[in-house]
Amino acid sequence: MAEAQLAAWMARNVPGFAGPLTLTQLSGGQSNPTWRVDTPGARYVLRQKPVGKVLPSAHAVDREYRVMSALQGTDVPVPRMIALCEDDAVMGSMFFVMDHIEGRVFYDPRLPDQSPTERAAIFDSMNAAIAAISMVDPLAVGLGDYGRQGGYVERQVSRWTRQYRASETRPIPAMDALIDWLPQHLPTTPEEVRIAHGDFRLDNLILHPTEPRVLAVVDWELSTLGCPFADFAYNVMVWRIAPELFRGLGGVALAGTGIPPEPEYVDAWCRRTGRQRPENFDFYVILSLFRIAAILQGIAKRAQDGTAASAEAVEVGAKAEPLAQIAWDMARKI
């Protein structure tokens, strides 16, 4: 790792920077390598595009930098962006530097180590954060060209259908049924254009070290201009998935836990945003489940082709079918 080159670049581009520095790779960060940068007087986070050949539109850390920069000063909690480096010579690929947020990340939405009061406050703070994202006018923050205007839901259906078909390893009847059902049930109301995080869930939030409140929403890699109901439904999907399947709340007895039932959580978002819950809100949740199933099928395909870390990839990929079945069971009730 070219720490000397990075230090020289930071000295030129990061106000107040003083080395020496040390780099520590952080777990998580999904597909973009994420590093903690420690110096004697400060700590930063560096988020980098993977080194080597990647798909042209993937791993766009410059888009992450742009959207979080644009959201500074809004009600959306994001880390302060410091500098973007587009020169591959420094670290081998493009990267940006942002403030380090000291806090906690929770992966299990049941929050087993928290009290009912803390759980209620964490879920309320999460709800406030996704509500705040959906209220930002993209034009007002210079993001009017951050994605295509309108047609988001229809494009999502066709995109994830194509992705799934390209990675099929065996027939999944529920996916075939959803591929027929989704285009026939697209919402007919005009689509509001807002910023969509694209992957808003509990483990993409940094919470205060001791208080039950969100300090920062991170991992904006999949963000674009999209539909606020679709973006929020992805967050709501957790109530439909059993914990043993994937970090869910499905089937969990919530009474007395402090965790709100799904309808209460949705109502809170609607109150905060001034929106009415659409009659077809379940369509958006079904679409979210379909999307996740398609992504997991891609992992299964890579495992079969030998291009993924095998044991875990096979296990993760196998979850595509039960997730698709949850979505299809919901669709049949509509």
Secondary structure, 3 states (H helix, E strand, C coil): CCHHHHHHHHHHHCCCCCCCCEEEECCCCCCCCEEEEECCCCEEEEEECCCCCCCCCCCCHHHHHHHHHHHCCCCCCCCCEEEEECCHHHHCCCEEEEECCCCECCCCCCCCCCCHHHHHHHHHHHHHHHHHHHHCCHHHHCCCCCCCCCCHHHHHHHHHHHHHHHCCCCCCHHHHHHHHHHHHCCCCCCCCCEEECCCCCHHHEEECCCCCCEEEECCCCCCEEECHHHHHHHHHHHHHCCHHHHCCCCCCCCCCCCCCCHHHHHHHHHHHHCCCCCCCHHHHHHHHHHHHHHHHHHHHHHHHHCCCCHHHHHHHHCCHHHHHHHHHHHHHCC
